[in-house]
Amino acid sequence: MNMEYEIVIGLETHAELSTETKLFCGCSTKFGAEPNTQVCPICLGMPGVLPVMNKKAFEYALKAALALNCEIKQFTNFDRKGYYYPDLPKNYQISQNYLNLGTNGYIDLRINPPQADKKRVSIHNVHLEEEAGKLIHPETTGADFSLVDFNRAGVPLLEIVSNPDMRSLDEVESYMETLRNVLLYIEVSDCKMQEGSLRFEASVSLRKKGEERLGHRVEIKNLNSMKAVLKVLDFEIKRQTELLNSGSVVERETRLWDDVLERSERMRSKEEAHDYRYFPEPDLVPVLIDAAWIAEIKRTIPELPVARYERFVEEYCLSNYDARVLTDEKAVADYFEQCVKIYNSPKTISNWITNDVLRERKEKGFDIYSFVVTPARLVELVKMVDEGKVNLLTAREIFAEMIETGQTANRIVEEKGLIQISDERVIEEVVKRVVESNPNTVADYRRGKKNAFGFLIGQIMRETKGKANPRVVSEILRTFLDRVVDNEVLPR
Ligand SMILES: [Zn+2]
């Protein structure tokens, strides 16, 4: 990348709100139904029908605007955005243009790897609008038509427009992740990118370092994964750098990303840009938002991921990495804090969650809130290790068994006789036996070979079926070997 240029990136985010019903009618928003089974005259745009605002959708939008630190308009209304496309039955989309619900917000990011400074990206506006339907292009050879599914038409959609504040791909990645986490924390969208519930559009321009004026902006649409956003921006930055280096001008245009060819292509130039002929929607009454309503919604906003992350580092003395993994998702952070409330050993509990619980979840995909190993059950197991009843190796097996059978750790330990051997006399016996039957390894140890010690430990653990307390084994073996070496009574 050419260092002469500064990268200027802004993102538009569309998030489908997870209400049961659509924005202006009672049709279901459930994903994956048979095409055109969740439609009615309103969302099909039949003549003479009237939209009725879904209060829940409006509240979700308000909640998101507040979580993104926006100023809230006390008086807001809706506009018609006119354009023709087959997935838009009314030939206009009900959106907000003149009086957006929220303006002048911001979101604070952690940059990966975490830096001392936080990055603040300002939010230009947050507004509510309706989804369009979805075109389906049949894969039949020779098919010269497309089909349209209106199930999605009228689903409430939140648009979040950032200012062009991002200066690197790291910042873009962090913005997307943090925004997604915030929306999930406040439970207004499921943010499933694979189902299209969360989508991004990027605008990017380059300017000479130190220059105030922004370069010509290129907008890129059709981005359905965070990976695609980063890929397209990387491609676009290179393309624009080459153009500028060769003395050409970057044209202001909209480009489409082709995920298969991994390149962007021109969709339309500035001259061909749509004139949406916005005008106030006459069929909807304005919404008045009073202070009491705002206060009520504010009370439902939990501590947000970045604040929670900072508190975890501070309060539980966790590493930046651990705090991040634990707070990315509200359910995981809640699980952690429930465990710590029962047993105040944050570092150990954090290790169990970030390694074992999350690995299991990744494999099996369960919901943390209904995980069979409840916080109380995990704590019971963690305590067993801390109290020396079982070693870590056995504890991992018990954990797997707990998931498999739904039993508690205590029950499994009792049934299987897994109590750790910490009795020094028992361990000494085994150590003696192992040392005597491995004279060559002991000789290696004398010559200073480091892995000889590890090998002997392994043998001892095998003899005790993994139940010996590793700390005690290590101490006894060390003493034993040193004594043997001192007295020159090595078995021959
Ligand atoms: Zn409908």
Boltz pocket constraint, residues with backbone or C-beta under 6 A from the ligand:
constraints:
  - pocket:
      binder: B
      contacts: [[A, 22], [A, 25], [A, 26], [A, 27], [A, 38], [A, 39], [A, 40], [A, 41], [A, 42], [A, 43], [A, 44], [A, 153], [A, 154]]
      max_distance: 6.0
